[in-house]
Amino acid sequence: MEGRGLIIRGWAPQVLILDHEAVGGFVTHCGWNSTLEGVSAGVPMAAWPVSADQFYNEKLLTQVLKIGVSVGNYIKREAVEKAVEAILTSDEAKEMRSRAKALGEMAKRAVEEGGSSYSDLNALIKELSLRDH
């Protein structure tokens, strides 16, 4: 597919795709797994929530972490196009990419041996193994 991209039908290896150097951003419905995968990959996101906690995750990405742009609640091509352009080419895009990359590096360090998530998970496993059955 040189020069044209690649279409994947069915299940796609999202984590591998997001980690590819050619990915400039991620249009996401803001489910928690996708949100974490986007943050861990260090890519800015066009946030397009549909229901439930996704709206809170959108606020996290756009207002707290400032690594995303809201698509809005309308399913219109122009809204998606505007959000994608914002994460790729707006005046704020460079800062957003920089923040996203820094968060991605922090996330990767957290799960490495000695990282906070790694240590916390080991502590939980140790605590649970000491409990009486």
C-alpha positions in Angstrom: 0.0 0.0 0.0 3.0 2.3 -0.4 2.0 5.9 -0.6 -1.7 5.1 0.0 -2.0 3.7 3.5 -3.5 0.5 4.7 -7.1 -0.6 5.4 -7.6 -3.2 8.1 -10.9 -4.9 8.2 -12.1 -6.5 11.5 -10.0 -6.3 14.6 -6.9 -4.1 14.4 -3.9 -4.1 16.6 -4.6 -0.6 18.0 -1.6 -0.4 20.4 0.8 -1.3 17.7 -0.8 1.2 15.3 -0.7 4.0 17.8 3.0 3.4 18.5 3.9 3.7 14.8 6.0 6.8 14.0 3.7 7.8 11.2 0.7 8.3 13.5 0.1 12.0 14.1 -3.1 11.7 16.1 -5.9 9.5 17.2 -9.6 10.0 16.7 -11.1 8.3 19.7 -14.5 7.7 21.3 -12.8 8.2 24.6 -13.4 4.8 26.1 -11.0 4.3 29.0 -8.9 1.7 27.3 -8.5 3.8 24.2 -7.8 6.9 26.3 -5.0 5.0 28.1 -3.7 3.6 24.9 -3.5 7.0 23.3 -1.9 8.6 26.3 0.7 5.7 26.5 1.4 6.1 22.8 2.0 9.8 23.3 -0.3 11.0 20.6 -2.7 13.9 20.6 -6.4 13.0 20.3 -9.5 14.1 18.6 -12.1 13.3 21.3 -15.4 12.0 20.1 -17.3 10.6 23.1 -20.6 8.8 22.7 -21.9 7.8 26.1 -21.2 7.1 29.8 -17.8 7.9 31.2 -16.5 8.8 27.7 -17.5 12.5 28.3 -15.4 12.6 31.5 -12.5 11.1 29.6 -12.9 13.7 26.9 -12.6 16.5 29.6 -9.5 14.8 30.9 -7.9 14.8 27.5 -9.0 18.3 26.4 -9.1 20.4 29.6 -6.9 18.6 32.2 -4.1 17.0 30.2 -4.5 19.3 27.2 -3.5 16.7 24.7 -6.8 16.6 22.8 -9.5 18.5 20.9 -13.2 17.9 21.2 -15.0 16.8 18.1 -18.3 17.8 19.7 -21.6 16.0 19.9 -22.6 16.2 16.3 -21.6 13.5 13.9 -20.7 15.7 11.0 -17.7 15.4 8.7 -16.8 19.0 9.2 -16.5 18.6 13.0 -14.2 15.6 12.7 -12.1 17.4 10.0 -11.8 20.5 12.2 -10.7 18.5 15.2 -8.1 16.5 13.2 -6.7 19.6 11.7 -6.5 21.1 15.2 -4.4 18.2 16.5 -2.2 18.2 13.5 -1.7 21.7 12.2 -3.1 24.3 14.6 -1.0 26.8 16.5 -1.4 24.7 19.6 -0.6 21.4 17.9 3.1 21.4 18.6 2.6 22.0 22.3 -0.1 19.4 22.4 2.2 16.8 20.7 5.0 17.7 23.1 2.7 17.2 26.2 1.3 14.0 24.7 4.8 12.6 24.1 5.9 13.5 27.6 2.9 11.8 29.1 3.5 8.7 26.9 7.1 8.5 28.2 5.9 8.8 31.8 3.3 6.1 31.2 6.0 3.7 29.8 8.3 4.4 32.8 5.4 3.6 35.2 5.0 0.1 33.9 8.7 -0.7 33.6 10.4 -2.7 36.4 10.7 -0.3 39.3 8.1 2.1 38.0 5.1 3.2 40.1 2.5 1.0 38.4 4.9 -2.0 38.3 5.6 -1.6 42.0 2.0 -1.0 43.0 0.8 -4.2 41.1 3.6 -6.2 42.8 2.6 -4.9 46.2 -1.1 -5.8 45.5 -0.1 -9.3 44.4 2.0 -9.7 47.5 -0.8 -8.5 49.8 -3.4 -10.7 48.2 -1.1 -13.8 48.4 -0.7 -13.2 52.2 -4.4 -13.3 52.9 -6.0 -16.4 54.3 -8.1 -18.3 51.8 
